Amino acid sequence: MIAPSLLGESLALQLTSKDNNLEIILDKKDINGLPRLILFCLEEVELSNSIKLEIIRLKERWAQSPILIVIPKSIKLSSADLMTFGTEGLIQDPTVEVLRDTINILIEGGRVFKINKEANYNADSIPKSYGLGHWLLTSGLSQINKDLHTIDHLIEKKSTNTFYLLILIGRRRELLAAKRLIIWLWGPLEILIESPIKNTKYNNIKLNNKYITDITIKNSSSNELWEVIYKRVNERLHDDLINSTDELAALYSLSRTKRTILLKTHLQEFSTIIKKLDSLNDLDKGFEDILQSITPELRANILRNFIDSYDRLQRNGIDVSISDFLINNAELGIIDDELPSIALIIDPILNNRPILIDGEYLSIEDPRSIIHLETLILNWIFRTAEIVSEEIISSCSEWPELRKYFLNKELVSTRDLERRRNHINTNNQLQNLFKKPIRLYESKRLYYTVINKEIEKIIIIEPRDDELKKLDWPQRQIAFIIELRDALAPQTQAIIQYLGDLIVLILTKVVGRSIGLIGRGIAQGMGRNLSKG
């Protein structure tokens, strides 16, 4: 364990008291052989580069030992910055039980990332202590916290010069050292780390743990990786998702219950495809052929499992299976050009291949890779669900009895339904003719994802030159107009600026002087006339 002396001794005592199999070494001199895990505890994180440098040195010395970083609750770095440390585990403000479980997972070859926890304590429910020690502890901490708050405010403003900023950082470090000393003298030992011992000692404490980024991988098998991704995606497909985009009109034409079932069915069918492909012995030879034929079969299975096979409705006096009607009536081979290849999701998971993110190849076990695959799957689910919803709406137009079964109440009317269909078709035409060529020329791709229970659009920059060359003639003209505008913009701007300068010159030097001379002549004439009068 690499930690400040007080924190290290307290944490080692609490961990070993709960697990006799753990042996914690606090001094490098006592290490014999290769440590099974390096626990790196940080009290404050100001510069991420210094931490990365220290991690590189640790890996050079103990290359085979996993590294677990423990960071405090209050930290200024984002989760994206914390993920770039390159360690096997990173956990923020853990309890002793969570930390012990994390250590065991990493020792067994897994990975754990728990970042951005929100903890709420009910301070009134903790029994109060009285006496000189309590008074010295509370008064000292209140004064130090007040000064720390002022210093943090000055540092965040970044309006001071470098020399004064260094003085503030030094003063902040001194106050933190004084705070630790006061806690060591007058505070209880477990205050150095949030411990569930308080829950056993004080039964009425309220603790609410939540990690915004919570990734736990027990091993590197494809099944384990997919289970982690599946669980994270499934948790984000809530039944009350808010559509914050101006699109996905077909999907949100379905009733709330049917929409949720449709999204969940997409995820389940995708999971089935993953498991089927994983069971193939020689995946590389037939991988591309399988992916080319996967879309129609997958959409048919979605429509088949989205609806109960026993659900039937009267059509022209005959009981008709709803799922069979939809499958026979739908166009299952529609291609969404904005949808990335499904191989970008399946290939890394099944073949354990690295993923290219921001110009860097990352291991499939890296938390950034997990989040990236999660985004790709969510985008695939929403885009495919939109296409399937359009086919459902088309079937509802032909079979009116289906409207109450699938659609929102306001779309039961024929007029409202046809108005919605026309809106969807017009939007698709505008996307295909105008917006798509512009995005291709600008090397942008539109993704749908879920952020705080809302479906939002994100733009990712990636090369799309091959797709740009395959555009039809009308679409290429839109891209040509954008290119022509970019080419003529500097010349047009220069001409406008030159004409503007010329107009200013004429108005000030010619017209202005002429008006001034005329006004002076009038004033002089009036002055003479007045003097004569």
C-alpha positions as CSV (number, residue, x, y, z in Angstrom):
1,M,0.0,0.0,0.0
2,I,1.2,3.4,-1.0
3,A,-0.5,6.0,1.2
4,P,0.1,8.7,3.8
5,S,1.2,7.1,7.1
6,L,-2.0,7.9,9.1
7,L,-4.3,6.8,6.3
8,G,-2.3,3.7,5.5
9,E,-2.2,2.5,9.1
10,S,-5.9,3.1,9.6
11,L,-6.9,1.5,6.4
12,A,-4.6,-1.5,6.9
13,L,-6.0,-2.1,10.3
14,Q,-9.6,-2.0,9.1
15,L,-9.0,-4.3,6.1
16,T,-7.0,-6.9,7.9
17,S,-9.6,-7.0,10.8
18,K,-12.3,-8.0,8.3
19,D,-10.2,-10.4,6.2
20,N,-7.4,-12.5,7.8
21,N,-6.2,-13.6,4.4
22,L,-5.0,-10.1,3.5
23,E,-1.4,-9.1,4.2
24,I,-0.8,-5.4,3.8
25,I,2.8,-4.1,3.5
26,L,3.3,-0.4,4.1
27,D,7.1,-0.2,3.6
28,K,8.8,-1.2,0.4
29,K,11.7,-2.6,2.4
30,D,9.4,-5.4,3.7
31,I,8.4,-6.6,0.3
32,N,9.7,-10.1,-0.6
33,G,9.1,-11.1,-4.1
34,L,6.2,-9.8,-6.3
35,P,3.2,-8.1,-4.7
36,R,-0.1,-9.5,-5.8
37,L,-1.6,-6.0,-5.8
38,I,-0.5,-2.4,-5.4
39,L,-2.9,-0.2,-3.5
40,F,-2.3,3.5,-4.3
41,C,-4.3,5.8,-2.0
42,L,-4.4,9.5,-2.8
43,E,-5.6,12.2,-0.5
44,E,-5.8,14.9,-3.1
45,V,-5.3,15.0,-6.9
46,E,-4.1,18.3,-8.4
47,L,-2.0,17.2,-11.4
48,S,-3.0,14.1,-13.3
49,N,0.3,14.0,-15.2
50,S,2.3,13.4,-12.0
51,I,0.0,10.5,-11.1
52,K,0.4,9.0,-14.5
53,L,4.2,9.2,-14.3
54,E,4.1,7.5,-10.9
55,I,1.9,4.7,-12.3
56,I,4.3,4.2,-15.2
57,R,7.2,3.8,-12.7
58,L,5.2,1.3,-10.6
59,K,4.4,-0.8,-13.7
60,E,8.1,-0.7,-14.8
61,R,9.1,-2.1,-11.4
62,W,6.2,-4.5,-10.8
63,A,4.8,-5.2,-14.3
64,Q,2.8,-8.2,-13.3
65,S,1.1,-6.6,-10.3
66,P,-2.3,-4.9,-10.8
67,I,-2.7,-1.4,-9.5
68,L,-5.8,-0.1,-7.6
69,I,-6.1,3.6,-7.1
70,V,-8.3,5.0,-4.3
71,I,-9.2,8.6,-4.6
72,P,-11.1,10.9,-2.2
73,K,-14.7,12.1,-2.6
74,S,-13.9,15.7,-3.5
75,I,-11.8,15.8,-6.7
76,K,-11.7,18.2,-9.6
77,L,-10.8,15.7,-12.4
78,S,-13.5,14.4,-14.6
79,S,-14.2,10.7,-15.0
80,A,-12.7,10.8,-18.5
81,D,-9.5,12.1,-17.0
82,L,-9.5,9.4,-14.3
83,M,-9.9,6.7,-16.9
84,T,-6.7,7.7,-18.6
85,F,-4.5,6.6,-15.6
86,G,-4.2,3.2,-17.2
87,T,-4.6,1.1,-14.0
88,E,-6.6,-2.1,-13.5
89,G,-8.8,-0.5,-10.9
90,L,-9.9,2.9,-9.7
91,I,-12.4,3.5,-7.0
92,Q,-13.6,6.7,-5.4
93,D,-14.4,7.2,-1.7
94,P,-15.1,3.5,-1.0
95,T,-16.4,1.8,2.1
96,V,-14.1,-0.9,3.7
97,E,-16.4,-3.7,2.4
98,V,-16.4,-2.3,-1.2
99,L,-12.7,-1.8,-1.1
100,R,-12.1,-5.3,0.2
101,D,-14.3,-6.8,-2.6
102,T,-12.5,-4.7,-5.2
103,I,-9.1,-6.0,-4.0
104,N,-10.2,-9.6,-4.3
105,I,-11.6,-9.1,-7.8
106,L,-8.4,-7.5,-9.0
107,I,-6.3,-10.2,-7.5
108,E,-8.3,-12.8,-9.4
109,G,-7.6,-10.9,-12.7
110,G,-10.6,-8.6,-13.0
111,R,-11.0,-4.9,-13.3
112,V,-13.1,-2.4,-11.3
113,F,-13.9,1.2,-11.9
114,K,-16.2,3.1,-9.6
115,I,-16.1,6.9,-10.2
116,N,-18.2,9.9,-9.2
117,K,-20.0,8.6,-6.1
118,E,-22.7,10.7,-4.6
119,A,-23.0,10.1,-0.8
120,N,-25.6,11.6,1.4
121,Y,-25.4,11.5,5.2
122,N,-28.0,12.5,7.7
123,A,-25.7,14.3,10.2
124,D,-28.5,14.7,12.7
125,S,-28.8,11.0,13.1
126,I,-25.2,10.5,14.3
127,P,-24.9,10.6,18.1
128,K,-23.0,13.7,19.2
129,S,-19.9,13.5,21.4
130,Y,-19.2,16.2,24.0
131,G,-16.1,17.4,25.8
132,L,-12.9,19.2,25.2
133,G,-11.9,16.8,22.4
134,H,-15.1,17.3,20.5
135,W,-14.9,21.1,20.9
136,L,-11.3,21.2,19.7
137,L,-12.1,18.9,16.7
138,T,-15.2,20.8,15.5
139,S,-13.7,24.3,16.0
140,G,-10.4,23.5,14.4
141,L,-12.0,21.8,11.4
142,S,-14.5,24.6,10.9
143,Q,-11.7,27.2,10.8
144,I,-9.6,25.1,8.4
145,N,-12.5,24.3,6.2
146,K,-13.4,27.9,5.9
147,D,-9.8,28.8,4.8
148,L,-9.7,25.9,2.4
149,H,-13.0,27.0,0.8
150,T,-11.6,30.5,0.3
151,I,-8.3,29.2,-1.2
152,D,-10.2,26.8,-3.5
153,H,-12.3,29.6,-4.7
154,L,-9.2,31.7,-5.5
155,I,-7.5,28.8,-7.3
156,E,-10.6,28.0,-9.4
157,K,-10.9,31.7,-10.5
158,K,-7.4,31.4,-12.1
159,S,-7.1,35.2,-12.1
160,T,-3.9,35.3,-10.0
161,N,-0.4,35.2,-11.3
162,T,1.7,32.0,-11.2
163,F,3.8,33.0,-8.2
164,Y,0.7,33.8,-6.0
165,L,-0.9,30.6,-7.2
166,L,2.0,28.6,-6.0
167,I,1.8,30.3,-2.6
168,L,-1.9,29.4,-2.4
169,I,-1.3,25.7,-3.3
170,G,1.4,25.6,-0.6
171,R,-0.9,27.2,2.0
172,R,-3.6,24.7,1.0
173,R,-1.2,21.8,1.5
174,E,-0.3,23.1,5.0
175,L,-4.0,23.4,6.0
176,L,-4.6,19.8,4.9
177,A,-1.7,18.6,7.0
178,A,-3.1,20.6,10.0
179,K,-6.5,19.0,9.4
180,R,-5.0,15.5,9.4
181,L,-3.1,16.3,12.6
182,I,-6.3,17.6,14.4
183,I,-8.2,14.4,13.3
184,W,-5.3,12.2,14.5
185,L,-5.3,14.0,17.9
186,W,-9.0,14.5,18.6
187,G,-10.9,12.5,16.1
188,P,-11.9,8.8,15.9
189,L,-9.7,6.5,13.9
190,E,-12.4,5.5,11.3
191,I,-13.0,9.1,10.3
192,L,-10.0,8.8,7.9
193,I,-12.0,6.6,5.6
194,E,-15.7,6.2,5.2
195,S,-16.4,2.9,6.9
196,P,-19.5,0.8,7.2
197,I,-18.4,0.2,10.8
198,K,-20.5,3.3,11.5
199,N,-23.5,1.4,10.2
200,T,-23.0,-1.3,12.8
201,K,-22.2,1.2,15.6
202,Y,-24.9,3.6,14.7
203,N,-27.9,1.8,13.2
204,N,-29.8,5.0,12.4
205,I,-27.2,6.5,9.9
206,K,-28.4,6.9,6.4
207,L,-25.9,6.1,3.6
208,N,-26.8,6.3,0.0
209,N,-24.0,5.0,-2.4
210,K,-24.2,5.6,-6.1
211,Y,-21.5,5.5,-8.7
212,I,-22.1,7.2,-12.0
213,T,-19.4,5.1,-13.7
214,D,-19.6,1.6,-12.2
215,I,-17.8,-1.1,-14.2
216,T,-16.8,-4.4,-12.7
217,I,-15.2,-7.1,-14.9
218,K,-14.4,-10.3,-13.1
219,N,-12.5,-11.9,-15.9
220,S,-11.5,-11.2,-19.6
221,S,-13.8,-13.8,-21.2
222,S,-16.1,-12.7,-24.0
223,N,-19.2,-13.8,-22.0
224,E,-18.1,-11.7,-19.0
225,L,-17.5,-8.6,-21.1
226,W,-20.8,-9.0,-22.8
227,E,-22.6,-9.5,-19.5
228,V,-21.1,-6.2,-18.2
229,I,-22.1,-4.3,-21.3
230,Y,-25.6,-5.9,-21.4
231,K,-26.2,-4.9,-17.8
232,R,-25.1,-1.3,-18.3
233,V,-27.2,-0.9,-21.5
234,N,-30.2,-2.6,-20.0
235,E,-30.1,-0.2,-17.0
236,R,-30.2,2.8,-19.3
237,L,-33.3,1.7,-21.2
238,H,-35.8,3.1,-18.8
239,D,-39.5,3.1,-19.5
240,D,-39.7,6.8,-19.0
241,L,-36.9,7.9,-21.4
242,I,-37.4,11.5,-22.6
243,N,-36.8,12.2,-26.3
244,S,-34.6,15.3,-26.3
245,T,-34.0,15.1,-30.0
246,D,-36.1,16.5,-32.8
247,E,-36.1,13.0,-34.4
248,L,-37.2,9.4,-33.6
249,A,-40.8,10.4,-34.4
250,A,-41.8,6.9,-35.4
251,L,-40.5,5.3,-32.2
252,Y,-42.3,7.8,-30.0
253,S,-45.5,7.3,-32.0
254,L,-45.8,3.9,-30.2
255,S,-47.4,3.7,-26.8
256,R,-45.1,3.9,-23.8
257,T,-45.4,0.2,-23.0
258,K,-44.8,-1.0,-26.5
259,R,-41.9,1.4,-26.9
260,T,-40.2,0.0,-23.8
261,I,-40.8,-3.6,-24.8
262,L,-39.5,-2.9,-28.3
263,L,-36.2,-1.4,-27.0
264,K,-35.7,-4.2,-24.5
265,T,-36.4,-6.8,-27.3
266,H,-33.7,-5.2,-29.5
267,L,-31.2,-5.7,-26.7
268,Q,-32.2,-9.3,-26.0
269,E,-32.0,-10.2,-29.7
270,F,-28.6,-8.6,-30.0
271,S,-27.5,-10.6,-27.1
272,T,-28.8,-13.8,-28.8
273,I,-26.8,-13.0,-31.9
274,I,-23.6,-12.5,-29.8
275,K,-24.1,-15.8,-28.1
276,K,-24.8,-17.6,-31.3
277,L,-21.7,-16.2,-33.0
278,D,-19.6,-17.0,-29.9
279,S,-20.5,-20.6,-30.2
280,L,-19.2,-20.9,-33.8
281,N,-15.9,-22.8,-34.0
282,D,-14.3,-20.9,-36.9
283,L,-15.7,-17.4,-36.7
284,D,-13.2,-15.6,-38.9
285,K,-14.0,-17.4,-42.1
286,G,-17.8,-16.8,-42.2
287,F,-17.9,-13.6,-40.1
288,E,-18.5,-11.1,-42.9
289,D,-21.1,-13.3,-44.6
290,I,-23.0,-13.7,-41.4
291,L,-23.0,-10.0,-40.7
292,Q,-24.4,-9.2,-44.2
293,S,-27.4,-11.5,-43.7
294,I,-27.9,-10.7,-40.0
295,T,-30.1,-7.6,-40.4
296,P,-33.3,-9.0,-42.0
297,E,-33.2,-12.1,-39.7
298,L,-32.6,-10.0,-36.7
299,R,-35.5,-7.6,-37.5
300,A,-37.8,-10.5,-38.1
301,N,-37.0,-12.0,-34.8
302,I,-37.5,-8.6,-33.1
303,L,-41.0,-8.4,-34.6
304,R,-41.7,-12.0,-33.7
305,N,-40.6,-11.7,-30.1
306,F,-41.8,-8.2,-29.6
307,I,-45.4,-9.4,-29.8
308,D,-46.9,-12.5,-28.2
309,S,-47.3,-15.1,-30.9
310,Y,-50.8,-15.8,-29.6
311,D,-52.0,-12.2,-30.1
312,R,-54.6,-12.1,-32.9
313,L,-57.0,-9.5,-34.3
314,Q,-59.9,-9.7,-36.7
315,R,-59.1,-8.6,-40.2
316,N,-61.9,-8.9,-42.8
317,G,-63.6,-11.4,-40.5
318,I,-60.6,-13.6,-40.1
319,D,-58.3,-14.0,-37.0
320,V,-54.9,-13.0,-38.1
321,S,-51.6,-13.3,-36.2
322,I,-50.2,-9.8,-35.6
323,S,-46.6,-10.9,-35.6
324,D,-47.0,-12.9,-38.9
325,F,-48.7,-9.9,-40.5
326,L,-46.0,-7.5,-39.5
327,I,-43.2,-9.8,-40.7
328,N,-44.9,-10.4,-44.1
329,N,-45.9,-6.8,-44.6
330,A,-42.6,-5.1,-43.5
331,E,-39.5,-4.3,-45.5
332,L,-36.8,-5.9,-43.3
333,G,-33.9,-5.1,-45.6
334,I,-33.9,-1.3,-45.2
335,I,-30.4,0.0,-44.8
336,D,-29.6,2.9,-42.5
337,D,-26.6,4.6,-44.0
338,E,-25.9,6.6,-40.7
339,L,-25.6,3.3,-38.8
340,P,-22.0,2.2,-38.3
341,S,-21.1,-1.4,-39.2
342,I,-22.3,-3.9,-36.6
343,A,-18.9,-5.5,-36.9
344,L,-17.5,-2.6,-34.8
345,I,-19.4,-4.0,-31.9
346,I,-19.3,-7.8,-32.4
347,D,-15.7,-8.2,-33.6
348,P,-14.0,-6.6,-30.5
349,I,-16.2,-8.5,-28.0
350,L,-15.9,-12.0,-29.6
351,N,-12.3,-11.8,-30.7
352,N,-10.9,-9.7,-27.8
353,R,-9.5,-7.1,-30.2
354,P,-8.5,-3.5,-29.2
355,I,-10.7,-0.6,-30.1
356,L,-9.5,2.6,-31.8
357,I,-10.7,5.6,-29.8
358,D,-9.4,9.1,-30.4
359,G,-6.4,7.8,-32.3
360,E,-5.4,5.3,-29.6
361,Y,-5.9,1.5,-29.5
362,L,-7.4,0.5,-26.2
363,S,-7.9,-2.9,-24.7
364,I,-11.4,-4.2,-24.6
365,E,-11.1,-4.3,-20.8
366,D,-10.4,-0.6,-20.6
367,P,-13.4,1.3,-19.2
368,R,-13.3,3.7,-22.1
369,S,-13.8,0.8,-24.5
370,I,-16.7,-0.5,-22.5
371,I,-18.4,3.0,-22.6
372,H,-17.6,3.3,-26.3
373,L,-19.3,-0.1,-27.1
374,E,-22.2,0.9,-24.9
375,T,-22.7,4.0,-27.0
376,L,-22.5,2.0,-30.2
377,I,-25.1,-0.5,-29.0
378,L,-27.5,2.2,-27.7
379,N,-27.2,4.0,-31.1
380,W,-27.9,0.7,-32.9
381,I,-30.9,0.0,-30.7
382,F,-32.5,3.4,-31.3
383,R,-31.9,3.5,-35.0
384,T,-33.1,0.0,-35.6
385,A,-36.1,0.6,-33.4
386,E,-36.9,3.7,-35.4
387,I,-36.9,1.7,-38.7
388,V,-39.0,-1.1,-37.2
389,S,-41.5,1.5,-35.8
390,E,-41.9,3.0,-39.2
391,E,-42.9,-0.4,-40.6
392,I,-45.3,-0.8,-37.7
393,I,-46.9,2.6,-38.4
394,S,-47.2,1.6,-42.1
395,S,-49.0,-1.6,-41.1
396,C,-51.3,0.3,-38.8
397,S,-52.3,2.5,-41.8
398,E,-53.3,-0.6,-43.7
399,W,-54.9,-2.4,-40.8
400,P,-56.8,0.2,-38.6
401,E,-57.4,-2.3,-35.8
402,L,-53.7,-2.3,-35.0
403,R,-53.7,1.4,-34.0
404,K,-55.1,0.9,-30.5
405,Y,-52.8,-2.1,-30.0
406,F,-49.5,-0.2,-30.9
407,L,-49.9,3.6,-31.1
408,N,-50.6,6.5,-28.8
409,K,-54.2,7.5,-28.4
410,E,-53.8,10.7,-30.4
411,L,-52.8,8.6,-33.5
412,V,-55.9,6.4,-33.6
413,S,-57.5,9.0,-35.9
414,T,-56.7,8.4,-39.6
415,R,-56.0,12.1,-40.2
416,D,-53.5,12.3,-37.3
417,L,-51.8,9.1,-38.3
418,E,-51.4,10.1,-41.9
419,R,-50.1,13.5,-40.8
420,R,-47.5,11.8,-38.7
421,R,-46.5,9.5,-41.6
422,N,-46.1,12.4,-43.9
423,H,-44.0,14.2,-41.3
424,I,-41.7,11.1,-40.9
425,N,-41.4,10.7,-44.7
426,T,-40.6,14.4,-45.2
427,N,-38.0,14.3,-42.5
428,N,-36.4,11.2,-43.9
429,Q,-36.2,12.9,-47.3
430,L,-34.6,16.0,-45.9
431,Q,-32.1,13.9,-44.0
432,N,-31.2,11.9,-47.1
433,L,-31.0,14.8,-49.5
434,F,-29.6,17.6,-47.5
435,K,-28.3,16.7,-44.0
436,K,-26.6,13.5,-44.9
437,P,-24.3,14.9,-47.7
438,I,-23.3,17.8,-45.3
439,R,-22.5,15.4,-42.5
440,L,-20.5,13.2,-44.9
441,Y,-18.5,16.2,-46.2
442,E,-17.8,17.4,-42.7
443,S,-16.8,13.8,-41.6
444,K,-19.5,13.7,-38.9
445,R,-21.7,10.9,-37.7
446,L,-24.8,11.3,-35.7
447,Y,-25.2,9.0,-32.7
448,Y,-28.2,8.5,-30.3
449,T,-27.3,7.8,-26.7
450,V,-28.9,8.1,-23.2
451,I,-27.7,10.8,-20.8
452,N,-29.6,11.2,-17.5
453,K,-32.7,9.3,-18.7
454,E,-32.9,11.4,-21.9
455,I,-32.2,10.4,-25.5
456,E,-29.7,12.9,-26.9
457,K,-27.7,13.4,-30.1
458,I,-24.0,13.4,-30.1
459,I,-21.7,14.1,-33.1
460,I,-18.5,12.1,-33.6
461,I,-15.8,13.1,-36.1
462,E,-14.6,10.2,-38.2
463,P,-13.5,9.8,-41.8
464,R,-16.3,9.2,-44.3
465,D,-14.7,9.8,-47.6
466,D,-15.7,6.4,-49.0
467,E,-19.4,7.1,-48.3
468,L,-19.1,10.5,-49.8
469,K,-17.9,9.0,-53.1
470,K,-21.0,6.7,-53.2
471,L,-23.5,9.5,-53.1
472,D,-26.1,10.0,-55.8
473,W,-25.7,13.0,-58.2
474,P,-28.2,15.3,-56.4
475,Q,-26.6,14.6,-53.1
476,R,-23.1,15.3,-54.5
477,Q,-24.3,18.7,-55.6
478,I,-25.2,19.6,-52.0
479,A,-21.7,18.7,-51.0
480,F,-20.3,20.6,-54.0
481,I,-22.3,23.7,-52.9
482,I,-20.8,23.5,-49.4
483,E,-17.3,23.1,-50.9
484,L,-17.9,26.0,-53.3
485,R,-19.1,28.2,-50.4
486,D,-15.9,27.4,-48.5
487,A,-13.8,28.2,-51.5
488,L,-15.5,31.5,-52.3
489,A,-15.9,32.6,-48.7
490,P,-12.4,34.2,-48.3
491,Q,-12.7,36.1,-51.7
492,T,-16.2,37.3,-50.9
493,Q,-15.2,38.4,-47.4
494,A,-12.2,40.3,-48.9
495,I,-14.4,42.0,-51.5
496,I,-17.0,43.0,-48.9
497,Q,-14.4,44.3,-46.7
498,Y,-12.8,46.3,-49.5
499,L,-16.2,47.8,-50.5
500,G,-16.9,48.6,-46.9
501,D,-13.6,50.5,-46.6
502,L,-14.3,52.3,-49.9
503,I,-17.8,53.4,-48.7
504,V,-16.3,54.6,-45.4
505,L,-13.7,56.5,-47.3
506,I,-16.2,58.2,-49.5
507,L,-18.5,59.0,-46.7
508,T,-15.8,60.5,-44.4
509,K,-13.4,62.1,-46.9
510,V,-15.7,63.2,-49.7
511,V,-19.3,63.5,-48.5
512,G,-18.3,64.5,-45.0
513,R,-16.0,67.3,-46.0
514,S,-18.5,68.5,-48.6
515,I,-21.2,68.7,-46.0
516,G,-18.8,70.4,-43.6
517,L,-17.9,73.1,-46.2
518,I,-21.6,73.7,-47.0
519,G,-22.5,74.0,-43.4
520,R,-19.6,76.4,-42.8
521,G,-20.7,78.5,-45.7
522,I,-24.3,78.6,-44.5
523,A,-23.1,79.6,-41.0
524,Q,-20.9,82.4,-42.3
525,G,-23.7,83.7,-44.5
526,M,-26.1,83.8,-41.6
527,G,-23.6,85.5,-39.5
528,R,-23.1,88.3,-42.0
529,N,-26.8,88.7,-42.4
530,L,-27.3,88.9,-38.7
531,S,-24.6,91.5,-38.3
532,K,-26.1,93.7,-40.9
533,G,-29.5,93.5,-39.3
